[in-house]
Structures are given as C-alpha cells and as structure tokens.
Amino acid sequence: MSEVSLSEKITTTLALVPSGVVVSYGQLADLAGLPGRARYVGQCLKQTNDIVNWHRVLRSNGHIAFPENTLNYRIQCEKLCSEGVDVVNGRVNMKRFGWRPDIYTLLSQLKY
C-alpha cells in the first residue's frame, strides 16, 4: 500500500464535508490525521487550485479568512449562502453550521 501524501489527506477529508456545513482549518487538520497543522491546511488549499469544497473551510471562530471586500471573500460568501449557510458580517455560526461527522463516516471513508 502506498503512502498517502499530506495534501491528499486534506483534500480527501475535505471532500467528505457535505453541502450546507463548514469546517475550521484546525478541525480539518485533526480529521485528516494532522493535529496541530491548521496552518498547513491553509497553505495546501492556497496552493491547490482544483479543490472543490475550499469555501467550506473557515477560521475556528467562524470568520472567512480572506480580507473583506476581496474577490475570494465575496466568492466564498456567495458559495456558502447558495448552500444555505448564513454568513453575517463575514462570519458563520460554527455551532449551527459546523460539521460534526459520525464515527462511521470517518472510519468507512478515510483510508488512513
């Protein structure tokens, strides 16, 4: 069995995040088996242009990481709103919209 790269772990885990919910950089790192690597998640997402669910990743406080009034900020807001996620002043209520996967989902779909 071949070794899975760190970026593959992140993108595979992010692919599991369903429409209508969000995840923080730190939570995504933890679920991908990379605890304490939230900044690495951000670097990975920045360097990879074809990640479909990138807009579902936020800061741990629910804020969008892009500076306000930038194109990426507006795109992320629009994508989240189109999925039914409420974005108020660049922030999402993580208690309401945060992803809480069940153990079965993680064990059956993550192969690392």
N, C-alpha and C positions, 0 to 999 in steps of 0.2 A: 504494500500500500504506500502511495507516495505522500510526502509531507505536504500539508496544506499551508499556503503562504498566509501571512498575517492579513494582507489585504483581502484575500479570498475569504477568510473567516469573517471579516467585517461585512463584505458585500453579501455573502451567503446569509448571514444573520439579518442584515437589513432587509433582504428580500422577503423575510418572513413577517415583517411588520405590515399588518393589514391597513387598508384604506380607512381613514377616519380616526386613526390614533397616531400618537407621536412617541418618540423615544429620545432620551438625552444621550449626549456623546458618551458619558460615563456608563450609562446603563447598556448601551450598545457594546461598549468595550467589555464590560463584565459578561454579558451574554455570549459574546464571541470567544470567551475564554482568555481575555486580555485585561484582567483587572488593573486599574490604575493607569490605563493607556488612553484616556479620553482625548488627549491632545493628538495622539497618533491617529485616532479615528478621524479627527478634523483634517489632518494632513492627507490621509488616504482619500477622503471624499473630495478634497480640493484637487488632488492630482488625477482623479479618475473622472472622465467626462461622461461616461455612459452609465452611471449609477441611476437607476430608475427612481428609487424612493428617497433620494437625498433630502427632499423637502420635509420629510418626516422626522428629521434629526434636529434637535434644539438644545440650547443650553439647559443645565439642570434646573434652572429657575423658570423654565418655560419660554424664555426670550429667544427670538430669532438672533442668530449670531452675526448676520450681515448688518452693516451700518444702515440706519434708517434712510429712506429716500434713494437707495441704490436699486439698480435693476434686479439683482438677485434677491434683495429684500422683498420687492414687490412681487416677483415671480413666486417666491416661497409663500407669501401671504395668499396669493391667488390660488395656488395649488392646494394649500391646506383648506381654505374656505370652500373650494369646489368639492372637497371630500367631507364637508360637514363639520370641520374643526373650527371652532370660534377663535379668531385671532383679534385680541383687543390691545391696541397700542403696542403691537409687535410681540405680544405675549399670549401664550396658550396655558390654560389651566391644566397642569400636569395631573392633578388628582382626577379630573374629569376625563381627559383625553389621553392620559399616559397608557402605554401598552403594558399589560400585565399578562404575559403568556403563561399558559399552564405547563406543567412539567412534561406532559405527554408531547406537546408540540415541540418542545426543546429536544427531548430525547429521541423522538422519531424523525425529526427533520434535520438536526445538526449531526454531522458525522465525525466530529472531533471532540 
